[in-house]
Structure formats: C-alpha cells, structure tokens
Amino acid sequence: MQCIMKLLLASVSLMIGMLEGAVGSPNVIVIVADDLGWNDVSFHSSKQIFTPNIDVLAYHGVILNRHYSAPFGVASQAALMTGFHPLELGVKGPTFYGADQPWLFGSEVQLMPEYFREAGYATHLVGKWGLGFSRKEYTPTQRGFDSHFGFLGPYIDYWDHSLKLHNTSTRGLDMRRNLEVDYSVNGSYATDLFNGEAVRLIQEHDQKKPLLLVLTHLAPHTGNEDDPMQAPAEEVEKFDYIKDGKRRVLAAMISKVDEGVGQIMQALKERDMLDNSIVLFYADNGAPTVGIHSNAGSNFPLKGQKYSPWEGAVRTVAAIWSPLLNLTGGRVSNQWIHVSDWLPTLAHAARIEGIPIGSDIDGRNQWEALKNPAISVRNVVMNNIDELHHYSSYSRNGWKYVNGTSWEGKFDSWMGELDEEDELSEEEYVVMLAGSVVGRMMPLDLDHVARLRREAAVECGDLSEAKDCKPMESACLFNLLDDPCERNNVASENLDILEELREEVEQYRQMAVEPRNKPADSRADPGFYNNTWTWWLDEIDSRSNMYLFPVLIIVISIVMIALIILITRPFK
C-alpha cells in the first residue's frame, strides 16, 4: 500500500511539474500557404498582388529572406512535422500525392504535435494533412493533434471539397472534422472555412494551456483539374486591374489567405494572447507557374518553379513575428533557414526538450539567431536529390551545386515576369497597409517600410559576362550571394569547390533513406466507400473480418454437428 501511495504521489508531482512548465509557454501559430510564389507577396516589392496583413506582420517581425523549403509540398510538410530533412525520411520525389498510396509515418517518427501535447499544449490542425491516411491510426488526431478540421489528401475543390485524383479515381469528398466526414460545410469556400476554424479555436481556447495551432492552407494551390482556379466572384472583382484572368483569380485566392492572417491576429488580440504568441507564416514551396497544377504564380526574378532544382522552387516567402523576439523594429534576415528548423526552433521557444538533431541537413534551433542577426546557425541547405528525375541541388556557404534537372528542363528559366501596367501605385499600397486589420493594430513607419521592402527585394547583380548553365550536360555552380538569380555558371573557374560539393552530395545520397512512397492502390478509390476518401486498408480489413465471422460460425457449427453425431452414434 505504501509503495502504491508513493507511486501516486510521484505521478501527481510529475503532472504538476509538467503543467507548471507549460504555464507561461508561448502560444505558437504556424500558417502555411500552399504553392505561394516569391513574387506574389508585396513585402517582396511586388506591386501587383498586395498582402497588407502579412506585410505589416513582417514589417514588425523578421522577414526571412533566405528561408528554404523542399521543392514540393509533402516533403515540406514532413520536414515541418518531424524536424528531419526529407531525404532522412525517404520523401524525396514528386510522386507523393498521398491519397491513394499506402505510405505513412509510423511510431518510429515523433511529430510536432506529439512533442507539444506531451509538454502540456493544446494542439490543433486546420486544413491540409497530406502525410498519408491509409490507416486511421496515422491521421492527425491519432498523431498528436487534439482536433483536425480539413482534408487528408493533397488538394480539394474549394467549394464542394471533393478530390478527383489526376483523373484516376472517382470524385470523393475529403473534408473531415476529426474522424467524421463533414457534409455540413459543402458549398462554403475552403479558405474562409479554415480561417474561421482557426479564429474559433483561438476564441474558445482554454488559456490554462498554451496553444499550438497549425493552419496549412489549401490556397493558392489549384483545385481539381476540371476547375483548378477558384475564388469568390466578389473577391476576384477587386483585382480587375490585372489583365491575365488566371492571375486575377490567383490574387483573390491569396487575398483570402491574407484576410485570414488579419482575422487570426485580431482574435489573438481580443483574447489578450498577443504578448505571449509566436506567429510564423511561410510558403511550403515556390509557385508552379506552368505545368502540372499551375496557378500562374510568379517566383520572378528567381529561376525556376516548384518541382525544379532552382531557387524559385525552394527559396520561399516567410516571416515570423513575436514580442518574445525582443525586436526594436522589424528587420530583414539573410540567415539561412530550412523548413526542418521550425520544430527544434519553436520547441526551444516553448521550453520543450528532447528534439533530436541529426546530420547537418536536419533541423537546427534558430531561436537565438532570430533574435540576433550576427548569429549564424546553418550554412548548408540540401534542396533535393531526386532519383526519379536524376538531379541534385545543394548549397554550402552560398555556393550552389546543380547537377541534372527535372521535367526535361521545362522549368529551367525565369518565369512569371509581371506586366508593369498591371501594378498599383505606392500610394494605393500605403492606403491598403493602413486600412488592414493588422495595420490598425500596429503602428506604421513608412520610411521603415520602404527600407525593408528594398532590402527584401532580390537583385540579380551584374550579368554582363554571365555563363550559361546546361545541367543535363554537366554540373553547374553558382555564387548565390552575388548571383541569387542563378544566371552565371561559375563552375569552370571554381573546379575545386565544384568537386567538394559534388562529394558532399554523394555522401548525402548514401545516407538517404529508401523512398517511403508505395504504388497507388486502386482499392483506395472513394467509389468503394460512399464516395468519400477514407482509411481504406482499415475498411478492407473490417470487411474481411465481417465475412470471416459468419464463415467461422458455419465451420464451428459443422464441427459441433459432427461431434454430436459421433457422440450419439450407437457404440458397436
């Protein structure tokens, strides 16, 4: 009895200690835009698509001008949730669409919400999951999130929330509240739904616990192929100055994301949570200007786009804001940051220990670097080693190595240059900034804003003697510090550096985990499950068991009858 009492007291003490550690821990809000182009936010000096709420947040925080991600979304999401580089996870090729492939992260990999919930956080996911759902036990609420409202697969229709996977599946509903299919929100615009859910969670949050809220938007990723670009008509009308109809809809899609940032900040203010919150906004990869799921986004003047080895795929929009950073004013950071850094960085800010640190390409704690521009934590960025398309893209100390390319070189150019006739004036921009929700919450120093916009703009440098890169013929080398636009191949003048980087890439190639993706499983088709996407392997097992039970009853009955006959049979 005495031992039991000691055990109970120890357990209570441990729980009290955990709760005390959680008190005062910061609220963490992560907002991810899907397929947002470098040149499609106005704090990067774009004058076509204005993002005033995001901009004001960035001007009062840290504009992360060298924020790197994976070249496609599933890999970025995996890096965020695990703190590991996608190569270390076996997620390295753009064949991960998630909906009909039986791949997943098992218990061998701990996820962000699991770390935070163990530390006493309330944990919520809104929007896209994207990390596999062939079995229920690997879905968000089974992997550390207290709640999930959104979709499990790669994308959905913005209005009816269905997914038709590359014309290979039946059209099926993919919208859930926790584990239940949500039919009630059909006809509501997805971005509005996700913004509204994030606000509701903040408004109803029990502040006895700190909050982890991850909002992974659908926007501005395209919907299904039969109607890819979707936004409310009244929102599209606001951008009638943009001649290109596709970009006009894109602007409306991005505007809805920006609107949500304002709503979230307002909700945090109303709950008196702002002073102890961290708000991170970033794009999961560059925009696909052309090709599959193209949304007419612009990464200009960066080279390339999503799915490519170039900066336009991996150097992404990002900014972080928090009073805990102790900033006297916003600044532009040129420190190298990778999406895998966010788990160890945010966990450190939340005083959560035990986040594993792997090789140089895995996540690093950047919290002190965010406070102090003189601190450098990362000098290596592995963009990708893609065995499917036979390319590698890697940088160290500003030198970038590219060998091979993707999609037969279709994305090896500078796409998305904007027409100046479609631009708004600086005066119109200032009016939008001041009139935005966040602009009304935070003071604006227009001279400071102008300076930050200039610093955040990418300048391509002197290209008068640029040498062309032909990555399918030989490896190329770029000095990103002088040539962020990858226009001048300096491989022939720096053969020693080229060879060093090549050897390092080969070392990482040997370390890379075998691809986690599996062949598409036709049994995943939602046509088998009331036209809804679901954890089909569990459904198959359940149906097998359903048929197995009566068979067992029949077999047992036959055996029993045989035994009765044998027992009652006259003995001779």
N, C-alpha and C positions, 0 to 999 in steps of 0.2 A: 504493500500500500504506500509505504514511504517512497519507494522508487517511482511509483506512478505519479505521486504528487510532485516530486522533483522534475519529472519529465514534463508535466503540465505547466509548472512554473517556468521552466526553460522555454517552452513553446510560446507561452504568453509574453515572456520577455523578448523573445525574438520578433514576434509580431509587433510589439510596441516599438521596438527599435527600428523596424522597417518603416512603420508609419511615421515615426519621428523624423527619419531620414527623408521621407517623402515631403513632409511639411516644408514649405518654402522652396521646393524644387520648381524650376520654371515650367510653365506651360509651353509645349512645343507644337507648332503648327507648320506642317510641310505641305506646300501647294505645288503640284507638278502639272505643267502644261504639256500636252502630247503633240509632238511634231511642230513646235513653235520655232519659226525662223529667227536667226540672229538679227536680221534687219526688220523684224516685224514688231518691235517694241520701240517706243520713242525715246527711251533713255539711251539708246544706242544711236541717237541722232536721226532716226527715221522721221520723215515729215509726212508720211502717208497714213500709217496706222498709228493713232495716238493711244497710249495706255496710261492715262493720268494717275490712276490709283497705284498701279505697280510702280510708276515713276517716282511719285512722292515718297513711297516707302523706300525705294532705292536711294533717293537723294538724302534721306535721313539715316540710311544704313550703310552697308558696304556693297558696292557694285562689283560683282565677282567677274572680272573681265577675262580671266583665264580659268574659267570653270569648264571641266571636261567631263564628258559622259561617254557611254557606249554609242556606236553608230546606229543602234536600233533599240526600240523601247523595252522589250522583255529583258534584255541584258542590263539596261539601266535600272529597271525595277528590281532585278535580282541583286544588283550591287548596292542599291539603297537599303534593301531589307536585310542584307547579310553582312555588309561591310567588306565583302570579298570582291576581288576583280572577277568579272565574268569568266575569264579563262580558268580561274581556280575553281569555278563552279560547273564547268562543262557547258557554258552558254556562250557560244562564240560565232554562230552563223545565223543569217536572217531566215532560217527555216522554222523558227519558233513562232507559231501562230496560236498555240495554246489550246484552242477549243476542241480539236479532235485528235490531239496527240496525248497519249497516256504518260506524260512526263510530270515531274513534281519535285519539290524539295521535301525530303523526309526529315525525321527527327535528328539526323546527323548534322543538320544545319539549323542553328538557332536564328530566329528572325527578330527584327527590331521590336515589334510589339511584345514579344515574349520577354525580352530583356526589360522593357519598360513596365510591363504589368508586374513582373516579379519585384520591381522596385516600388510598387505601390501606385502606379499611374493608372488612370482610366484611359483606355486605348480604343480608338475608333478609326475605321477606314471608310471613306466615302469615295465612290467612283470605281475606277478600274482595279481589278486584282491582277490578272494577267500572268499568274505563276502556276497555272495548271489546276485542274479540278476534276480529274478522272475519278478520284475518290473523295468522299465528303470530308474525311479526316485531314485533308490538306487544304481546305478552304479557309478564308480569313478568320472566321470565328472559332475555328479549331486550331489556329496557329497564332493565337495571342491577342487578337482583336476582340474587345468586348462587343462590338457591333460592326456590321457592314451593311451599307446601303449602296447598291451599284451593280456592276456587271462583272462576270468572272472571266470572260474571253478577251479578245484583242480590241474589239470595237463593236459598236451597235448603231442602229438607226437612231437619230436624235429625237425622233417623235414617237415611234412605236416600240423602240428598244429591242428590236429583233436583230439577229445576226444571221446572215447567209454567207457562209464561209467560201469565198472565192468560187462561187458557182458550183461547189462540190457537195453542198449539203442542202437539206430542207431549210427553209427560213424558220428560225426558232426564237422564242422570247429569251432574253438574257438580262433580266432585271430582278434583283432579289433584295429583300430586307432580311438580313441574317440568312437563315437557311430556307426561307419561304419565298416562292415566286411571288412577285408583286405585280398584280394585274391592275391595281387601282390607279397607277400613275400614267397609264397609256394615254398618249396624246399631249403630254407635257414635255417641254423642251428639256433635254437631258442636263445641260449646263445649269439651267435655272433650278432643276431638282437638286443637283449636287451642291450648288451654292446654298440653297435653302436648308438642306440637311446639315451642312456644316454650321450654319448660323443656329439652327435649332439645338444642336449638340452643345454649343457654347452657352446658349441661353439657359439650358436645363442642366448644365454641368454642376455637380456637387463639388464645391471648392475645398472640401476636406481632402480631396485627392488632386494632384496635378494632372494635367490633361496632355495626352498625345493624340493629336488629330492629323491624320494623313489624308489629304484630298488629292486624288490622282484623276485629273480631268480626262474626259474623252476629247475635248476640244484642244486645238483645232484639227485633230486627226479627222480624216474623212469617215463617213458612214459606209453603208453597203455600196457596192459598185453600181447598183442601178440608180442611186440618188446620193452621191457622195458628199456634196456641199450643201449644208442645211443650216439655216438661221431664221429667226422670226423676221417677217417681212418688214416690220416697223424698224427693226434694228438695221437691216440692210439699207433702208432708205437714208439713214444717217450718213452713209458713205457714198452718196450719189456723185461725188466729185471724182471717184475712181472709175476710169473708163472700162477697165477689164472686169467683166461681170463675175468671174470666178474669184478674183481678189476682193471684189466688193463684198461677196459673201464671207470670204475669209476674214476680212476686217470685222464683220459683225460677229463672227464666231469668237474672235479674240477679244472683242469688246465685252462680250458676256463673261469671259474669264476675268477680265479687269474689273468689271462690275462686282463680281463675287469677292475679289480681294477687298474692295471697299466695304462690302457688307460684313465680311469677317472682322475687319479691323473695328468697325462700328460696334459689332456685337461684343468684342473683347473690351472695348471702352465702356460700354454700358454695364458690363459685369465687373468693372474695376480689375480686369485681368491684364491690362496692357503693360503695367510696370514690371510684371514678372513673366513676360512671354518672349519667346523667340519665334519669329515668322520667317520662314525660308521659302523663296519662290524660285523655281528653275524649270527649264525645258529638258525633257528626257533625251532629246537628240535634236539635230537640225531638221529643218523643213525638207520635205520631198517636193521640190519644185516641179519635177516632171516624173513620169513613170508610174509605178505601182503606188496607189493611194496618194497620188499627187494632189496637193492642196493649194498650189500656186504660191506657196510661201517663198520668202527671199532670205538667203543667207549672205547676200552680197555685202561687202566685197570679198567675203571668204569664198574659197574654192569648194566646189562640190556640193553634195547634199546628203541626206540620210542614206544609209547603206553603202557609203563610199569611204575610202581611206583618208579623205581630205578634211580640212578644218571645218568646212561647212557642215559636216556630219557630226562632229564631236565637240567642237568649241561652242558652248551653248549659253543662252540667256540665263542669268542667275543673279540674285541679290538676296541679302539677308539683313533683317532689321531686329534689333533688340536693345532696350535700355541697358541690359546686362553687358553689352559690349563696351559701355562707357565711352562712347564716341562724343567728341565735342562738336562734330559735324559729319555729314556723310563724306565718304571717300570712294575712290576707285582703287580696287586691289588688282595688282598684276601678279599675285602669288598663284602658283599652280595648285589647283584643287580638282580632285576627281570625285565623281558621284559616290564612290565607295567610301569616301572620307566622312560622309554625313553621319553614319551610325556611330563611329567612335567619337566624333566631334560633339554631336548632340547628347550622347550618353555622358560624356565628360561634363558638359554643362549641367546635366541633370544629376551629377554625382553618382552615376551608375558605373560600377567597376566590372571587370571580367570580360571586356570585349576583346576577342582575340586579334592580335596583329600578326599578319602573315608576311609575305615577301614584300619587296619594295613597291610592287604594283597594287597591293591591297590597301585597305582603308587606313588613314592616318588621322590622329587627333589634331584638328586645325584650330581649336578654340582660341588659344593664345595668339596664334597668327592672325586670326580675325580681329583681335584687339590691337595688334601691333604690326604695322606693315614691314617693320625691319626683320621680322621673324620669317624664316623660310623652312617649311616642313617637307615639302615634296619637290623633287627635281626630275622625277621620272613619270611619264604618262604612257601607258600601253593602251593604244586606241583599239587595236584588234589584231588577231591572227586568224584569218578566215580561210579555212581549208577548202571550203566549197568554191569560193571564187579565187583562191590562190593569191591572196595578198596579205601583207603585213604592214602595219602602220604604228610607229613608235617614236617617242621623243625623250631626250635627256638633255638637261641644261640648255633647252632652247633649240637644240639640233633635232631635226625631224627626219626620220628614215621612212621611205615608202618604197615597197617592192611589190610589183603587181598592182592590180586594180580590180574593181568589181563591175559586173554587168557590162563586160566588154568595153569599158571606157566610156559608157554613155553619160556618166556623171562627172567626167574629168574636165570640167570647165567652170567658168564663173557665171552662174545663172541668177536670174532674179533682179537684174538692174532695173531700178524704178524710173518711171517717166516723171520728170520734174513738173509737168503740167498737172499731175495728179496730187501735188503736195499742198498742204495747208501752210499758212504763214506762222511765224514765231508768235505773233500777237494772238492768233487763234489758239495756239498751243498753251500760252500762258493763261488764257481765259479758262481753258479746259482743266489745267492743273489746279487753279484756284477754286474752281467750281466742283471738283471731285470730292467724294466723301473723305478720302484721306487728306486731300488738300485743305479741307476745312478743319481737320483735326490737328494738322501740323503746320507751323509757320513756313513760309517760302521766302528764301533769299534768292532772288532771280539771278544775281551775279554768280552766286554759288552754283545754281542750277546750270547756268550756261557753261561754267568751267567744268563741271562734272560731265556734261554731255560731250564737250570737246575731248576730255580725257578718255571717255568710254568709246569714242569713235575709233574704228580701225583705219589706219593709214597704210597704204600699200608700199610706200617708200619709192626710192629711185629704181625704175625698171628699164633704164635706157640700154643696159647691156645684159638683159635677162637671158638666161639659157633655158631652153625648153626641157621639160621632163617627159620621157616616154617610159612609163613604169612597166609596161609589158615587155620592153626590150632590155632594160637594165634598171637597177635600183637608183633612186633619186635621194638627194639630201637638200634640206632647206634650213636656213637660219631663221627661225620664227621670230626672233627678237627684231631683226632687221626687215624680215620679209614675211609678215603674218599671212599674206595672201597667196603664198606658195607659187610665186611666179618665176623665181630664179633658182634653178637647179645648180647647186654648187658642189656636186659630188666629185667632179674631176679635179677640183682644187683642194679637196679635203678627203683624200682616199683613206687616210688613217682613221679619221672619225667615222667615215662610212663603214669601214671594216669593224670597228669597235661596236657600233650599233648593230651591225648585222650579227655579230657573235652574241650579243645580248639578246636579240630577238630569238636566236636559235636556242639559247638557254631557256627562255620562257616557253618556247614551243615544246621543249622536252618536259617542262613542268606542267603543262596544261592538262587538265582533266579531260577524259574522253567525253565527247558530246553527250549531253543528257537527253537530247530530243529523241523521240521514237517515231516510227512510221505512223501516218494517220490511220486511225481506227474507224472504219465505216460504221461500227456499232455505236459510235458517239452521236450519230445523226439524230437531231431533235425530233424527227418524224416518228421515232420509236417511243418517244416519251411525251406524248400530248403536246408536241410542237414547242417544247422547252428544252434549253440546254441544261444538262444536269450531270451529276457524277455517275457516268454510265457503267463503269465497272462494278460499282455497288449495286446498281439496278440489275445488271446481268446476274450477279451473284444471288441477289434476292429472288429473282425469277427462277434461277436454277434450284434454289432451296425450296421454292414454292412447289415446283414439280417433283422434287426429290421426296418431299414429305409423304404425299399420297402413295408414291411407289414403295416407300419403306413400309407404310401401313399395309399395303397389299401383300408384300413379301412376308411381313410378320404374320399376317392373317393366314397365309398359305402354310407357313411353318407350324402355326398353332393348330390348324385343322389337321395337318399331317400327324402332329404329336397326339392329338386327341384320338385319331383313328388308330394309331399304333397302340395307345394305352387301352382303348376299349375293345380292341380286337380280341376275340377268344383265343386263349392260350392252347396250343396243341402240343 
